[in-house]
């Protein structure tokens, strides 16, 4: 699963995935994106609450 979120919300996502996932130790990782399509980044900023 890939979840798009902002870095300031990562800890919330991490905790929720740990609560819901059936694995004892799920792989939960973050990727820093340095460059990309500006309109996509704008969409992410506007879509994530």
KOLKOLBA-865333 format. One record per residue: residue in one letter; x, y, z of N, C-alpha, C, O in turn. Coordinates in Angstrom, 1 decimal. Layout:
N
[node "a",[X,Y,Z],[X,Y,Z],[X,Y,Z],[X,Y,Z]]
...
END
This chain:
49
[node "x",[0.8,-1.1,0.0],[0.0,0.0,0.0],[0.9,1.2,0.0],[1.9,1.3,0.7]]
[node "x",[0.5,2.2,-0.8],[1.2,3.5,-0.8],[0.2,4.5,-0.2],[-0.9,4.7,-0.8]]
[node "x",[0.6,5.3,0.7],[-0.2,6.3,1.3],[0.5,7.7,1.1],[1.7,7.8,1.4]]
[node "x",[-0.2,8.6,0.5],[0.4,9.9,0.3],[-0.1,10.8,1.4],[-1.2,10.9,1.7]]
[node "x",[0.9,11.4,2.1],[0.6,12.3,3.2],[1.7,13.4,3.3],[2.7,13.3,2.6]]
[node "x",[1.6,14.2,4.2],[2.6,15.2,4.6],[3.4,14.7,5.7],[3.0,13.9,6.5]]
[node "x",[4.7,15.1,5.7],[5.6,14.7,6.8],[5.1,14.9,8.2],[5.2,14.1,9.1]]
[node "x",[4.4,16.0,8.4],[3.9,16.3,9.7],[2.8,15.4,10.1],[2.4,15.3,11.3]]
[node "x",[2.2,14.6,9.2],[1.2,13.6,9.5],[1.7,12.2,9.5],[0.9,11.3,9.8]]
[node "x",[3.0,12.0,9.3],[3.5,10.6,9.2],[3.3,9.8,10.4],[2.9,8.7,10.4]]
[node "x",[3.6,10.4,11.6],[3.4,9.7,12.9],[2.0,9.2,13.1],[1.8,8.1,13.6]]
[node "x",[1.0,10.0,12.7],[-0.4,9.6,12.8],[-0.6,8.4,11.9],[-1.3,7.4,12.3]]
[node "x",[-0.1,8.4,10.7],[-0.3,7.3,9.8],[0.4,6.1,10.3],[-0.2,5.0,10.3]]
[node "x",[1.6,6.2,10.8],[2.4,5.1,11.3],[1.6,4.4,12.4],[1.5,3.2,12.4]]
[node "x",[1.1,5.2,13.4],[0.4,4.6,14.5],[-0.9,3.9,14.0],[-1.3,2.8,14.5]]
[node "x",[-1.6,4.5,13.1],[-2.9,3.9,12.6],[-2.6,2.6,11.8],[-3.3,1.6,12.0]]
[node "x",[-1.6,2.6,11.0],[-1.2,1.3,10.3],[-0.8,0.2,11.3],[-1.2,-0.9,11.1]]
[node "x",[0.0,0.6,12.3],[0.3,-0.4,13.3],[-0.9,-1.0,14.0],[-0.9,-2.2,14.3]]
[node "x",[-1.9,-0.2,14.2],[-3.1,-0.7,14.9],[-3.9,-1.6,14.0],[-4.4,-2.6,14.5]]
[node "x",[-3.9,-1.4,12.7],[-4.8,-2.1,11.8],[-4.1,-3.3,11.1],[-4.8,-4.2,10.7]]
[node "x",[-2.8,-3.3,11.0],[-2.0,-4.3,10.2],[-2.0,-5.6,11.0],[-1.8,-5.6,12.2]]
[node "x",[-2.1,-6.7,10.2],[-2.0,-8.0,10.9],[-0.6,-8.5,11.2],[-0.4,-9.4,12.0]]
[node "x",[0.4,-7.9,10.6],[1.8,-8.3,10.9],[2.2,-7.7,12.2],[1.8,-6.6,12.6]]
[node "x",[3.1,-8.5,12.9],[3.6,-8.0,14.2],[4.5,-6.8,13.9],[4.5,-5.8,14.7]]
[node "x",[5.3,-6.9,12.8],[6.2,-5.8,12.5],[6.0,-5.4,11.0],[6.7,-6.0,10.2]]
[node "x",[5.0,-4.6,10.7],[4.8,-4.2,9.3],[5.9,-3.3,8.8],[6.5,-2.5,9.6]]
[node "x",[6.1,-3.3,7.5],[7.1,-2.4,6.9],[6.4,-1.1,6.7],[5.6,-0.9,5.8]]
[node "x",[6.8,-0.1,7.5],[6.3,1.3,7.3],[7.4,2.2,7.1],[8.3,2.4,8.1]]
[node "x",[7.6,2.7,5.9],[8.7,3.6,5.6],[8.3,4.9,5.0],[7.1,5.0,4.5]]
[node "x",[9.2,5.8,4.9],[8.9,7.1,4.3],[9.9,7.4,3.3],[11.1,7.0,3.4]]
[node "x",[9.5,8.0,2.2],[10.4,8.5,1.1],[10.3,10.0,1.0],[9.2,10.5,1.0]]
[node "x",[11.5,10.6,1.0],[11.5,12.1,0.8],[11.5,12.3,-0.7],[12.3,11.7,-1.4]]
[node "x",[10.7,13.2,-1.1],[10.6,13.5,-2.6],[11.1,14.9,-2.7],[10.6,15.9,-2.2]]
[node "x",[12.2,15.1,-3.5],[12.9,16.4,-3.7],[12.3,17.1,-4.9],[12.3,18.4,-4.9]]
[node "x",[11.9,16.4,-5.9],[11.4,17.0,-7.1],[10.2,16.3,-7.6],[10.0,15.1,-7.3]]
[node "x",[9.3,17.0,-8.3],[8.1,16.4,-8.9],[7.3,17.4,-9.6],[7.6,18.6,-9.7]]
[node "x",[6.1,17.0,-10.1],[5.2,17.8,-10.8],[4.5,18.7,-9.8],[3.8,18.3,-8.9]]
[node "x",[4.7,20.0,-10.0],[4.2,21.0,-9.1],[2.7,20.9,-8.9],[2.2,21.1,-7.8]]
[node "x",[2.0,20.7,-9.9],[0.5,20.6,-9.8],[0.1,19.4,-8.9],[-0.9,19.4,-8.2]]
[node "x",[0.9,18.3,-9.0],[0.6,17.2,-8.1],[0.9,17.5,-6.6],[0.0,17.2,-5.8]]
[node "x",[2.0,18.2,-6.4],[2.2,18.6,-5.0],[1.1,19.6,-4.5],[0.8,19.5,-3.3]]
[node "x",[0.7,20.4,-5.3],[-0.4,21.3,-4.9],[-1.7,20.5,-4.6],[-2.4,20.8,-3.6]]
[node "x",[-2.0,19.5,-5.4],[-3.1,18.7,-5.2],[-3.0,18.0,-3.8],[-4.0,17.9,-3.1]]
[node "x",[-1.8,17.4,-3.5],[-1.6,16.8,-2.3],[-1.9,17.7,-1.1],[-2.6,17.4,-0.2]]
[node "x",[-1.3,18.9,-1.2],[-1.5,19.9,-0.1],[-2.9,20.3,0.1],[-3.4,20.4,1.2]]
[node "x",[-3.7,20.4,-1.0],[-5.1,20.7,-0.9],[-6.0,19.6,-0.5],[-7.1,19.8,0.1]]
[node "x",[-5.5,18.3,-0.7],[-6.4,17.1,-0.5],[-6.2,16.5,0.9],[-7.2,15.9,1.4]]
[node "x",[-5.1,16.7,1.5],[-4.8,16.1,2.8],[-5.2,17.0,3.9],[-4.8,18.2,4.0]]
[node "x",[-6.0,16.5,4.8],[-6.5,17.3,5.9],[-5.8,17.0,7.2],[-6.1,17.6,8.3]]
END
